[in-house]
Amino acid sequence: MTRMPKHVLKLLSMVAAYDRGDGVTFRAIPRGRWRLAEHPRGYAVKARTFYPLTARGLVEVSGDDPLAVPVTITDAGRAYLGDAA
């Protein structure tokens, strides 16, 4: 698997750090960005940062609320982080 850009790897690392098995919540904020609800300083990313991760099956984005989505890291995502280290 090819190496992903730093900002995409950072998002994967943040989801891994805060996901305790039931996922983490990202909330919609202005300018097409999403903020990690559990992060104490408000880590935020552009929506398109999720696309490489979901396309490769490294995270799962679910839920039907357009303003708050649960994101869960997959076993493949944890393995990818282990290989990237």
PyMOL Python script that loads the backbone (N, CA, C, O; Angstrom):
from pymol import cmd

cmd.read_pdbstr("""\
ATOM      1  N   MET A   1       0.849  -1.178   0.000  1.00  0.00           N
ATOM      2  CA  MET A   1       0.000   0.000   0.000  1.00  0.00           C
ATOM      3  C   MET A   1       0.892   1.237   0.000  1.00  0.00           C
ATOM      4  O   MET A   1       1.881   1.303   0.729  1.00  0.00           O
ATOM      5  N   THR A   2       0.531   2.210  -0.822  1.00  0.00           N
ATOM      6  CA  THR A   2       1.338   3.423  -0.916  1.00  0.00           C
ATOM      7  C   THR A   2       1.199   4.284   0.338  1.00  0.00           C
ATOM      8  O   THR A   2       0.202   4.218   1.058  1.00  0.00           O
ATOM      9  N   ARG A   3       2.199   5.068   0.566  1.00  0.00           N
ATOM     10  CA  ARG A   3       2.215   5.961   1.722  1.00  0.00           C
ATOM     11  C   ARG A   3       1.243   7.117   1.504  1.00  0.00           C
ATOM     12  O   ARG A   3       1.186   7.690   0.416  1.00  0.00           O
ATOM     13  N   MET A   4       0.500   7.447   2.515  1.00  0.00           N
ATOM     14  CA  MET A   4      -0.473   8.531   2.433  1.00  0.00           C
ATOM     15  C   MET A   4       0.147   9.841   2.899  1.00  0.00           C
ATOM     16  O   MET A   4       1.154   9.834   3.607  1.00  0.00           O
ATOM     17  N   PRO A   5      -0.453  10.973   2.504  1.00  0.00           N
ATOM     18  CA  PRO A   5       0.045  12.283   2.947  1.00  0.00           C
ATOM     19  C   PRO A   5      -0.007  12.408   4.471  1.00  0.00           C
ATOM     20  O   PRO A   5      -0.778  11.721   5.141  1.00  0.00           O
ATOM     21  N   LYS A   6       0.824  13.293   4.997  1.00  0.00           N
ATOM     22  CA  LYS A   6       0.931  13.484   6.451  1.00  0.00           C
ATOM     23  C   LYS A   6      -0.401  13.849   7.099  1.00  0.00           C
ATOM     24  O   LYS A   6      -0.718  13.331   8.169  1.00  0.00           O
ATOM     25  N   HIS A   7      -1.186  14.726   6.479  1.00  0.00           N
ATOM     26  CA  HIS A   7      -2.442  15.150   7.093  1.00  0.00           C
ATOM     27  C   HIS A   7      -3.445  14.003   7.165  1.00  0.00           C
ATOM     28  O   HIS A   7      -4.269  13.966   8.078  1.00  0.00           O
ATOM     29  N   VAL A   8      -3.390  13.072   6.226  1.00  0.00           N
ATOM     30  CA  VAL A   8      -4.274  11.909   6.249  1.00  0.00           C
ATOM     31  C   VAL A   8      -3.814  10.938   7.342  1.00  0.00           C
ATOM     32  O   VAL A   8      -4.634  10.390   8.079  1.00  0.00           O
ATOM     33  N   LEU A   9      -2.505  10.732   7.440  1.00  0.00           N
ATOM     34  CA  LEU A   9      -1.965   9.877   8.508  1.00  0.00           C
ATOM     35  C   LEU A   9      -2.262  10.459   9.893  1.00  0.00           C
ATOM     36  O   LEU A   9      -2.522   9.717  10.840  1.00  0.00           O
ATOM     37  N   LYS A  10      -2.223  11.783  10.003  1.00  0.00           N
ATOM     38  CA  LYS A  10      -2.538  12.441  11.280  1.00  0.00           C
ATOM     39  C   LYS A  10      -3.983  12.151  11.681  1.00  0.00           C
ATOM     40  O   LYS A  10      -4.255  11.864  12.847  1.00  0.00           O
ATOM     41  N   LEU A  11      -4.909  12.225  10.725  1.00  0.00           N
ATOM     42  CA  LEU A  11      -6.308  11.920  11.010  1.00  0.00           C
ATOM     43  C   LEU A  11      -6.457  10.473  11.456  1.00  0.00           C
ATOM     44  O   LEU A  11      -7.165  10.197  12.424  1.00  0.00           O
ATOM     45  N   LEU A  12      -5.805   9.550  10.770  1.00  0.00           N
ATOM     46  CA  LEU A  12      -5.872   8.136  11.155  1.00  0.00           C
ATOM     47  C   LEU A  12      -5.312   7.949  12.572  1.00  0.00           C
ATOM     48  O   LEU A  12      -5.881   7.200  13.367  1.00  0.00           O
ATOM     49  N   SER A  13      -4.226   8.611  12.884  1.00  0.00           N
ATOM     50  CA  SER A  13      -3.628   8.521  14.223  1.00  0.00           C
ATOM     51  C   SER A  13      -4.553   9.087  15.291  1.00  0.00           C
ATOM     52  O   SER A  13      -4.659   8.529  16.383  1.00  0.00           O
ATOM     53  N   MET A  14      -5.216  10.184  14.982  1.00  0.00           N
ATOM     54  CA  MET A  14      -6.131  10.790  15.954  1.00  0.00           C
ATOM     55  C   MET A  14      -7.327   9.881  16.221  1.00  0.00           C
ATOM     56  O   MET A  14      -7.739   9.720  17.370  1.00  0.00           O
ATOM     57  N   VAL A  15      -7.881   9.291  15.176  1.00  0.00           N
ATOM     58  CA  VAL A  15      -9.004   8.374  15.363  1.00  0.00           C
ATOM     59  C   VAL A  15      -8.540   7.184  16.198  1.00  0.00           C
ATOM     60  O   VAL A  15      -9.258   6.748  17.098  1.00  0.00           O
ATOM     61  N   ALA A  16      -7.357   6.656  15.915  1.00  0.00           N
ATOM     62  CA  ALA A  16      -6.828   5.515  16.669  1.00  0.00           C
ATOM     63  C   ALA A  16      -6.611   5.871  18.137  1.00  0.00           C
ATOM     64  O   ALA A  16      -6.883   5.058  19.020  1.00  0.00           O
ATOM     65  N   ALA A  17      -6.126   7.077  18.397  1.00  0.00           N
ATOM     66  CA  ALA A  17      -5.835   7.493  19.766  1.00  0.00           C
ATOM     67  C   ALA A  17      -7.094   7.661  20.608  1.00  0.00           C
ATOM     68  O   ALA A  17      -7.078   7.371  21.805  1.00  0.00           O
ATOM     69  N   TYR A  18      -8.177   8.124  20.004  1.00  0.00           N
ATOM     70  CA  TYR A  18      -9.385   8.412  20.770  1.00  0.00           C
ATOM     71  C   TYR A  18     -10.466   7.339  20.668  1.00  0.00           C
ATOM     72  O   TYR A  18     -11.429   7.365  21.434  1.00  0.00           O
ATOM     73  N   ASP A  19     -10.323   6.401  19.738  1.00  0.00           N
ATOM     74  CA  ASP A  19     -11.326   5.338  19.580  1.00  0.00           C
ATOM     75  C   ASP A  19     -11.044   4.234  20.586  1.00  0.00           C
ATOM     76  O   ASP A  19     -10.009   3.570  20.519  1.00  0.00           O
ATOM     77  N   ARG A  20     -11.959   4.045  21.508  1.00  0.00           N
ATOM     78  CA  ARG A  20     -11.828   3.004  22.541  1.00  0.00           C
ATOM     79  C   ARG A  20     -12.709   1.792  22.236  1.00  0.00           C
ATOM     80  O   ARG A  20     -13.019   0.998  23.124  1.00  0.00           O
ATOM     81  N   GLY A  21     -13.105   1.660  20.970  1.00  0.00           N
ATOM     82  CA  GLY A  21     -13.909   0.528  20.569  1.00  0.00           C
ATOM     83  C   GLY A  21     -15.297   0.898  20.084  1.00  0.00           C
ATOM     84  O   GLY A  21     -15.905   0.166  19.303  1.00  0.00           O
ATOM     85  N   ASP A  22     -15.797   2.034  20.548  1.00  0.00           N
ATOM     86  CA  ASP A  22     -17.135   2.448  20.125  1.00  0.00           C
ATOM     87  C   ASP A  22     -17.091   3.633  19.161  1.00  0.00           C
ATOM     88  O   ASP A  22     -18.130   4.217  18.854  1.00  0.00           O
ATOM     89  N   GLY A  23     -15.927   3.986  18.693  1.00  0.00           N
ATOM     90  CA  GLY A  23     -15.764   5.065  17.728  1.00  0.00           C
ATOM     91  C   GLY A  23     -15.616   6.426  18.377  1.00  0.00           C
ATOM     92  O   GLY A  23     -15.708   6.568  19.596  1.00  0.00           O
ATOM     93  N   VAL A  24     -15.385   7.421  17.540  1.00  0.00           N
ATOM     94  CA  VAL A  24     -15.279   8.814  17.968  1.00  0.00           C
ATOM     95  C   VAL A  24     -16.272   9.630  17.151  1.00  0.00           C
ATOM     96  O   VAL A  24     -16.693   9.201  16.076  1.00  0.00           O
ATOM     97  N   THR A  25     -16.643  10.782  17.645  1.00  0.00           N
ATOM     98  CA  THR A  25     -17.619  11.605  16.940  1.00  0.00           C
ATOM     99  C   THR A  25     -16.938  12.826  16.340  1.00  0.00           C
ATOM    100  O   THR A  25     -16.188  13.535  17.011  1.00  0.00           O
ATOM    101  N   PHE A  26     -17.217  13.053  15.063  1.00  0.00           N
ATOM    102  CA  PHE A  26     -16.788  14.268  14.389  1.00  0.00           C
ATOM    103  C   PHE A  26     -18.025  15.108  14.131  1.00  0.00           C
ATOM    104  O   PHE A  26     -19.042  14.606  13.652  1.00  0.00           O
ATOM    105  N   ARG A  27     -17.930  16.391  14.454  1.00  0.00           N
ATOM    106  CA  ARG A  27     -19.061  17.308  14.274  1.00  0.00           C
ATOM    107  C   ARG A  27     -18.746  18.302  13.146  1.00  0.00           C
ATOM    108  O   ARG A  27     -17.623  18.791  13.021  1.00  0.00           O
ATOM    109  N   ALA A  28     -19.757  18.579  12.339  1.00  0.00           N
ATOM    110  CA  ALA A  28     -19.603  19.517  11.225  1.00  0.00           C
ATOM    111  C   ALA A  28     -19.381  20.931  11.745  1.00  0.00           C
ATOM    112  O   ALA A  28     -20.062  21.382  12.666  1.00  0.00           O
ATOM    113  N   ILE A  29     -18.417  21.624  11.142  1.00  0.00           N
ATOM    114  CA  ILE A  29     -18.161  23.030  11.441  1.00  0.00           C
ATOM    115  C   ILE A  29     -18.050  23.762  10.100  1.00  0.00           C
ATOM    116  O   ILE A  29     -17.972  23.109   9.059  1.00  0.00           O
ATOM    117  N   PRO A  30     -18.040  25.078  10.096  1.00  0.00           N
ATOM    118  CA  PRO A  30     -18.010  25.821   8.833  1.00  0.00           C
ATOM    119  C   PRO A  30     -16.819  25.488   7.935  1.00  0.00           C
ATOM    120  O   PRO A  30     -15.801  24.961   8.384  1.00  0.00           O
ATOM    121  N   ARG A  31     -16.981  25.812   6.654  1.00  0.00           N
ATOM    122  CA  ARG A  31     -15.954  25.676   5.618  1.00  0.00           C
ATOM    123  C   ARG A  31     -15.632  24.222   5.275  1.00  0.00           C
ATOM    124  O   ARG A  31     -14.500  23.910   4.903  1.00  0.00           O
ATOM    125  N   GLY A  32     -16.620  23.332   5.397  1.00  0.00           N
ATOM    126  CA  GLY A  32     -16.418  21.950   4.992  1.00  0.00           C
ATOM    127  C   GLY A  32     -15.445  21.182   5.868  1.00  0.00           C
ATOM    128  O   GLY A  32     -14.746  20.288   5.392  1.00  0.00           O
ATOM    129  N   ARG A  33     -15.401  21.524   7.132  1.00  0.00           N
ATOM    130  CA  ARG A  33     -14.486  20.864   8.058  1.00  0.00           C
ATOM    131  C   ARG A  33     -15.267  20.085   9.110  1.00  0.00           C
ATOM    132  O   ARG A  33     -16.459  20.305   9.322  1.00  0.00           O
ATOM    133  N   TRP A  34     -14.559  19.169   9.759  1.00  0.00           N
ATOM    134  CA  TRP A  34     -15.130  18.340  10.828  1.00  0.00           C
ATOM    135  C   TRP A  34     -14.214  18.399  12.034  1.00  0.00           C
ATOM    136  O   TRP A  34     -12.994  18.296  11.905  1.00  0.00           O
ATOM    137  N   ARG A  35     -14.809  18.565  13.213  1.00  0.00           N
ATOM    138  CA  ARG A  35     -14.046  18.671  14.464  1.00  0.00           C
ATOM    139  C   ARG A  35     -14.243  17.410  15.292  1.00  0.00           C
ATOM    140  O   ARG A  35     -15.363  16.927  15.457  1.00  0.00           O
ATOM    141  N   LEU A  36     -13.139  16.885  15.811  1.00  0.00           N
ATOM    142  CA  LEU A  36     -13.165  15.718  16.689  1.00  0.00           C
ATOM    143  C   LEU A  36     -13.707  16.147  18.044  1.00  0.00           C
ATOM    144  O   LEU A  36     -13.067  16.920  18.758  1.00  0.00           O
ATOM    145  N   ALA A  37     -14.885  15.647  18.396  1.00  0.00           N
ATOM    146  CA  ALA A  37     -15.571  16.073  19.619  1.00  0.00           C
ATOM    147  C   ALA A  37     -14.782  15.737  20.880  1.00  0.00           C
ATOM    148  O   ALA A  37     -14.829  16.497  21.847  1.00  0.00           O
ATOM    149  N   GLU A  38     -14.073  14.641  20.894  1.00  0.00           N
ATOM    150  CA  GLU A  38     -13.362  14.196  22.093  1.00  0.00           C
ATOM    151  C   GLU A  38     -12.030  14.905  22.321  1.00  0.00           C
ATOM    152  O   GLU A  38     -11.455  14.798  23.404  1.00  0.00           O
ATOM    153  N   HIS A  39     -11.534  15.625  21.322  1.00  0.00           N
ATOM    154  CA  HIS A  39     -10.213  16.252  21.426  1.00  0.00           C
ATOM    155  C   HIS A  39     -10.294  17.514  22.281  1.00  0.00           C
ATOM    156  O   HIS A  39     -11.160  18.357  22.047  1.00  0.00           O
ATOM    157  N   PRO A  40      -9.407  17.660  23.270  1.00  0.00           N
ATOM    158  CA  PRO A  40      -9.479  18.799  24.187  1.00  0.00           C
ATOM    159  C   PRO A  40      -9.221  20.162  23.527  1.00  0.00           C
ATOM    160  O   PRO A  40      -9.722  21.176  24.012  1.00  0.00           O
ATOM    161  N   ARG A  41      -8.453  20.202  22.435  1.00  0.00           N
ATOM    162  CA  ARG A  41      -8.155  21.479  21.773  1.00  0.00           C
ATOM    163  C   ARG A  41      -8.884  21.644  20.453  1.00  0.00           C
ATOM    164  O   ARG A  41      -8.626  22.600  19.722  1.00  0.00           O
ATOM    165  N   GLY A  42      -9.788  20.730  20.134  1.00  0.00           N
ATOM    166  CA  GLY A  42     -10.608  20.886  18.942  1.00  0.00           C
ATOM    167  C   GLY A  42      -9.923  20.571  17.634  1.00  0.00           C
ATOM    168  O   GLY A  42      -9.968  21.389  16.714  1.00  0.00           O
ATOM    169  N   TYR A  43      -9.288  19.417  17.512  1.00  0.00           N
ATOM    170  CA  TYR A  43      -8.671  18.986  16.265  1.00  0.00           C
ATOM    171  C   TYR A  43      -9.724  18.975  15.146  1.00  0.00           C
ATOM    172  O   TYR A  43     -10.793  18.388  15.308  1.00  0.00           O
ATOM    173  N   ALA A  44      -9.423  19.621  14.017  1.00  0.00           N
ATOM    174  CA  ALA A  44     -10.371  19.705  12.904  1.00  0.00           C
ATOM    175  C   ALA A  44      -9.657  19.398  11.591  1.00  0.00           C
ATOM    176  O   ALA A  44      -8.475  19.699  11.424  1.00  0.00           O
ATOM    177  N   VAL A  45     -10.401  18.793  10.661  1.00  0.00           N
ATOM    178  CA  VAL A  45      -9.870  18.461   9.336  1.00  0.00           C
ATOM    179  C   VAL A  45     -10.914  18.782   8.274  1.00  0.00           C
ATOM    180  O   VAL A  45     -12.101  18.909   8.575  1.00  0.00           O
ATOM    181  N   LYS A  46     -10.466  18.911   7.038  1.00  0.00           N
ATOM    182  CA  LYS A  46     -11.396  19.082   5.926  1.00  0.00           C
ATOM    183  C   LYS A  46     -12.064  17.743   5.641  1.00  0.00           C
ATOM    184  O   LYS A  46     -11.467  16.687   5.851  1.00  0.00           O
ATOM    185  N   ALA A  47     -13.275  17.790   5.173  1.00  0.00           N
ATOM    186  CA  ALA A  47     -14.045  16.571   4.910  1.00  0.00           C
ATOM    187  C   ALA A  47     -13.319  15.643   3.947  1.00  0.00           C
ATOM    188  O   ALA A  47     -13.379  14.425   4.112  1.00  0.00           O
ATOM    189  N   ARG A  48     -12.638  16.186   2.950  1.00  0.00           N
ATOM    190  CA  ARG A  48     -11.976  15.327   1.962  1.00  0.00           C
ATOM    191  C   ARG A  48     -10.814  14.519   2.531  1.00  0.00           C
ATOM    192  O   ARG A  48     -10.343  13.582   1.886  1.00  0.00           O
ATOM    193  N   THR A  49     -10.350  14.863   3.714  1.00  0.00           N
ATOM    194  CA  THR A  49      -9.265  14.105   4.348  1.00  0.00           C
ATOM    195  C   THR A  49      -9.712  12.686   4.687  1.00  0.00           C
ATOM    196  O   THR A  49      -8.878  11.785   4.770  1.00  0.00           O
ATOM    197  N   PHE A  50     -11.004  12.474   4.882  1.00  0.00           N
ATOM    198  CA  PHE A  50     -11.523  11.150   5.200  1.00  0.00           C
ATOM    199  C   PHE A  50     -11.508  10.209   3.995  1.00  0.00           C
ATOM    200  O   PHE A  50     -11.413   8.994   4.165  1.00  0.00           O
ATOM    201  N   TYR A  51     -11.602  10.754   2.785  1.00  0.00           N
ATOM    202  CA  TYR A  51     -11.800   9.929   1.599  1.00  0.00           C
ATOM    203  C   TYR A  51     -10.738   8.843   1.391  1.00  0.00           C
ATOM    204  O   TYR A  51     -11.105   7.697   1.132  1.00  0.00           O
ATOM    205  N   PRO A  52      -9.437   9.150   1.492  1.00  0.00           N
ATOM    206  CA  PRO A  52      -8.444   8.082   1.297  1.00  0.00           C
ATOM    207  C   PRO A  52      -8.555   6.974   2.359  1.00  0.00           C
ATOM    208  O   PRO A  52      -8.280   5.807   2.080  1.00  0.00           O
ATOM    209  N   LEU A  53      -8.958   7.353   3.566  1.00  0.00           N
ATOM    210  CA  LEU A  53      -9.068   6.375   4.651  1.00  0.00           C
ATOM    211  C   LEU A  53     -10.277   5.458   4.469  1.00  0.00           C
ATOM    212  O   LEU A  53     -10.180   4.249   4.678  1.00  0.00           O
ATOM    213  N   THR A  54     -11.401   6.029   4.083  1.00  0.00           N
ATOM    214  CA  THR A  54     -12.596   5.206   3.877  1.00  0.00           C
ATOM    215  C   THR A  54     -12.450   4.356   2.621  1.00  0.00           C
ATOM    216  O   THR A  54     -12.908   3.213   2.595  1.00  0.00           O
ATOM    217  N   ALA A  55     -11.824   4.889   1.587  1.00  0.00           N
ATOM    218  CA  ALA A  55     -11.642   4.138   0.343  1.00  0.00           C
ATOM    219  C   ALA A  55     -10.774   2.896   0.550  1.00  0.00           C
ATOM    220  O   ALA A  55     -10.973   1.881  -0.117  1.00  0.00           O
ATOM    221  N   ARG A  56      -9.832   2.976   1.454  1.00  0.00           N
ATOM    222  CA  ARG A  56      -8.942   1.843   1.733  1.00  0.00           C
ATOM    223  C   ARG A  56      -9.434   0.965   2.879  1.00  0.00           C
ATOM    224  O   ARG A  56      -8.794  -0.029   3.224  1.00  0.00           O
ATOM    225  N   GLY A  57     -10.565   1.329   3.465  1.00  0.00           N
ATOM    226  CA  GLY A  57     -11.126   0.522   4.542  1.00  0.00           C
ATOM    227  C   GLY A  57     -10.378   0.664   5.863  1.00  0.00           C
ATOM    228  O   GLY A  57     -10.414  -0.246   6.691  1.00  0.00           O
ATOM    229  N   LEU A  58      -9.703   1.788   6.071  1.00  0.00           N
ATOM    230  CA  LEU A  58      -8.931   1.996   7.296  1.00  0.00           C
ATOM    231  C   LEU A  58      -9.785   2.589   8.412  1.00  0.00           C
ATOM    232  O   LEU A  58      -9.482   2.411   9.592  1.00  0.00           O
ATOM    233  N   VAL A  59     -10.847   3.290   8.040  1.00  0.00           N
ATOM    234  CA  VAL A  59     -11.842   3.782   8.996  1.00  0.00           C
ATOM    235  C   VAL A  59     -13.227   3.533   8.430  1.00  0.00           C
ATOM    236  O   VAL A  59     -13.408   3.404   7.219  1.00  0.00           O
ATOM    237  N   GLU A  60     -14.203   3.468   9.327  1.00  0.00           N
ATOM    238  CA  GLU A  60     -15.601   3.353   8.920  1.00  0.00           C
ATOM    239  C   GLU A  60     -16.342   4.590   9.424  1.00  0.00           C
ATOM    240  O   GLU A  60     -16.253   4.954  10.596  1.00  0.00           O
ATOM    241  N   VAL A  61     -17.064   5.216   8.523  1.00  0.00           N
ATOM    242  CA  VAL A  61     -17.887   6.379   8.860  1.00  0.00           C
ATOM    243  C   VAL A  61     -19.335   5.920   8.754  1.00  0.00           C
ATOM    244  O   VAL A  61     -19.759   5.421   7.712  1.00  0.00           O
ATOM    245  N   SER A  62     -20.083   6.087   9.821  1.00  0.00           N
ATOM    246  CA  SER A  62     -21.465   5.605   9.818  1.00  0.00           C
ATOM    247  C   SER A  62     -22.387   6.655  10.408  1.00  0.00           C
ATOM    248  O   SER A  62     -21.960   7.760  10.743  1.00  0.00           O
ATOM    249  N   GLY A  63     -23.643   6.303  10.528  1.00  0.00           N
ATOM    250  CA  GLY A  63     -24.612   7.220  11.116  1.00  0.00           C
ATOM    251  C   GLY A  63     -25.361   7.992  10.061  1.00  0.00           C
ATOM    252  O   GLY A  63     -24.915   8.116   8.921  1.00  0.00           O
ATOM    253  N   ASP A  64     -26.505   8.511  10.455  1.00  0.00           N
ATOM    254  CA  ASP A  64     -27.323   9.248   9.497  1.00  0.00           C
ATOM    255  C   ASP A  64     -27.552  10.703   9.904  1.00  0.00           C
ATOM    256  O   ASP A  64     -28.354  11.398   9.279  1.00  0.00           O
ATOM    257  N   ASP A  65     -26.869  11.164  10.928  1.00  0.00           N
ATOM    258  CA  ASP A  65     -26.956  12.563  11.334  1.00  0.00           C
ATOM    259  C   ASP A  65     -25.950  13.359  10.498  1.00  0.00           C
ATOM    260  O   ASP A  65     -24.750  13.097  10.588  1.00  0.00           O
ATOM    261  N   PRO A  66     -26.398  14.318   9.693  1.00  0.00           N
ATOM    262  CA  PRO A  66     -25.468  15.048   8.832  1.00  0.00           C
ATOM    263  C   PRO A  66     -24.537  16.016   9.572  1.00  0.00           C
ATOM    264  O   PRO A  66     -23.604  16.549   8.972  1.00  0.00           O
ATOM    265  N   LEU A  67     -24.778  16.247  10.857  1.00  0.00           N
ATOM    266  CA  LEU A  67     -23.956  17.192  11.612  1.00  0.00           C
ATOM    267  C   LEU A  67     -23.009  16.541  12.608  1.00  0.00           C
ATOM    268  O   LEU A  67     -22.135  17.211  13.157  1.00  0.00           O
ATOM    269  N   ALA A  68     -23.171  15.239  12.849  1.00  0.00           N
ATOM    270  CA  ALA A  68     -22.288  14.525  13.774  1.00  0.00           C
ATOM    271  C   ALA A  68     -22.191  13.082  13.298  1.00  0.00           C
ATOM    272  O   ALA A  68     -23.189  12.362  13.261  1.00  0.00           O
ATOM    273  N   VAL A  69     -20.989  12.667  12.937  1.00  0.00           N
ATOM    274  CA  VAL A  69     -20.825  11.309  12.421  1.00  0.00           C
ATOM    275  C   VAL A  69     -19.860  10.511  13.294  1.00  0.00           C
ATOM    276  O   VAL A  69     -18.820  11.027  13.706  1.00  0.00           O
ATOM    277  N   PRO A  70     -20.205   9.248  13.577  1.00  0.00           N
ATOM    278  CA  PRO A  70     -19.277   8.388  14.296  1.00  0.00           C
ATOM    279  C   PRO A  70     -18.248   7.786  13.324  1.00  0.00           C
ATOM    280  O   PRO A  70     -18.589   7.347  12.226  1.00  0.00           O
ATOM    281  N   VAL A  71     -17.009   7.780  13.752  1.00  0.00           N
ATOM    282  CA  VAL A  71     -15.912   7.232  12.956  1.00  0.00           C
ATOM    283  C   VAL A  71     -15.203   6.186  13.801  1.00  0.00           C
ATOM    284  O   VAL A  71     -14.853   6.437  14.954  1.00  0.00           O
ATOM    285  N   THR A  72     -14.994   5.009  13.214  1.00  0.00           N
ATOM    286  CA  THR A  72     -14.335   3.905  13.916  1.00  0.00           C
ATOM    287  C   THR A  72     -13.130   3.455  13.112  1.00  0.00           C
ATOM    288  O   THR A  72     -13.218   3.301  11.894  1.00  0.00           O
ATOM    289  N   ILE A  73     -12.006   3.242  13.780  1.00  0.00           N
ATOM    290  CA  ILE A  73     -10.840   2.693  13.097  1.00  0.00           C
ATOM    291  C   ILE A  73     -11.044   1.186  12.935  1.00  0.00           C
ATOM    292  O   ILE A  73     -11.571   0.527  13.831  1.00  0.00           O
ATOM    293  N   THR A  74     -10.632   0.657  11.811  1.00  0.00           N
ATOM    294  CA  THR A  74     -10.770  -0.773  11.549  1.00  0.00           C
ATOM    295  C   THR A  74      -9.475  -1.485  11.924  1.00  0.00           C
ATOM    296  O   THR A  74      -8.463  -0.847  12.214  1.00  0.00           O
ATOM    297  N   ASP A  75      -9.520  -2.803  11.913  1.00  0.00           N
ATOM    298  CA  ASP A  75      -8.308  -3.579  12.163  1.00  0.00           C
ATOM    299  C   ASP A  75      -7.253  -3.273  11.099  1.00  0.00           C
ATOM    300  O   ASP A  75      -6.059  -3.231  11.394  1.00  0.00           O
ATOM    301  N   ALA A  76      -7.700  -3.060   9.868  1.00  0.00           N
ATOM    302  CA  ALA A  76      -6.771  -2.701   8.783  1.00  0.00           C
ATOM    303  C   ALA A  76      -6.114  -1.352   9.066  1.00  0.00           C
ATOM    304  O   ALA A  76      -4.939  -1.153   8.759  1.00  0.00           O
ATOM    305  N   GLY A  77      -6.874  -0.427   9.652  1.00  0.00           N
ATOM    306  CA  GLY A  77      -6.317   0.882  10.008  1.00  0.00           C
ATOM    307  C   GLY A  77      -5.258   0.772  11.091  1.00  0.00           C
ATOM    308  O   GLY A  77      -4.207   1.408  11.010  1.00  0.00           O
ATOM    309  N   ARG A  78      -5.533  -0.025  12.088  1.00  0.00           N
ATOM    310  CA  ARG A  78      -4.521  -0.230  13.155  1.00  0.00           C
ATOM    311  C   ARG A  78      -3.285  -0.922  12.600  1.00  0.00           C
ATOM    312  O   ARG A  78      -2.162  -0.591  12.980  1.00  0.00           O
ATOM    313  N   ALA A  79      -3.488  -1.875  11.707  1.00  0.00           N
ATOM    314  CA  ALA A  79      -2.342  -2.558  11.076  1.00  0.00           C
ATOM    315  C   ALA A  79      -1.535  -1.593  10.225  1.00  0.00           C
ATOM    316  O   ALA A  79      -0.305  -1.643  10.228  1.00  0.00           O
ATOM    317  N   TYR A  80      -2.216  -0.712   9.495  1.00  0.00           N
ATOM    318  CA  TYR A  80      -1.526   0.265   8.666  1.00  0.00           C
ATOM    319  C   TYR A  80      -0.669   1.186   9.530  1.00  0.00           C
ATOM    320  O   TYR A  80       0.467   1.490   9.167  1.00  0.00           O
ATOM    321  N   LEU A  81      -1.193   1.627  10.653  1.00  0.00           N
ATOM    322  CA  LEU A  81      -0.415   2.480  11.555  1.00  0.00           C
ATOM    323  C   LEU A  81       0.796   1.738  12.090  1.00  0.00           C
ATOM    324  O   LEU A  81       1.866   2.327  12.247  1.00  0.00           O
ATOM    325  N   GLY A  82       0.639   0.453  12.373  1.00  0.00           N
ATOM    326  CA  GLY A  82       1.759  -0.343  12.848  1.00  0.00           C
ATOM    327  C   GLY A  82       2.837  -0.469  11.786  1.00  0.00           C
ATOM    328  O   GLY A  82       4.026  -0.454  12.103  1.00  0.00           O
ATOM    329  N   ASP A  83       2.433  -0.594  10.527  1.00  0.00           N
ATOM    330  CA  ASP A  83       3.390  -0.700   9.418  1.00  0.00           C
ATOM    331  C   ASP A  83       4.042   0.638   9.099  1.00  0.00           C
ATOM    332  O   ASP A  83       5.195   0.687   8.670  1.00  0.00           O
ATOM    333  N   ALA A  84       3.291   1.737   9.311  1.00  0.00           N
ATOM    334  CA  ALA A  84       3.796   3.063   8.992  1.00  0.00           C
ATOM    335  C   ALA A  84       4.800   3.561  10.023  1.00  0.00           C
ATOM    336  O   ALA A  84       5.599   4.454   9.740  1.00  0.00           O
ATOM    337  N   ALA A  85       4.756   2.986  11.210  1.00  0.00           N
ATOM    338  CA  ALA A  85       5.634   3.448  12.290  1.00  0.00           C
ATOM    339  C   ALA A  85       7.073   3.098  12.074  1.00  0.00           C
ATOM    340  O   ALA A  85       7.920   3.426  12.905  1.00  0.00           O
TER     341      ALA A  85
END
""", "prot")
cmd.dss("prot")
cmd.show_as("cartoon", "prot")
cmd.util.cbc("prot")
cmd.orient("prot")
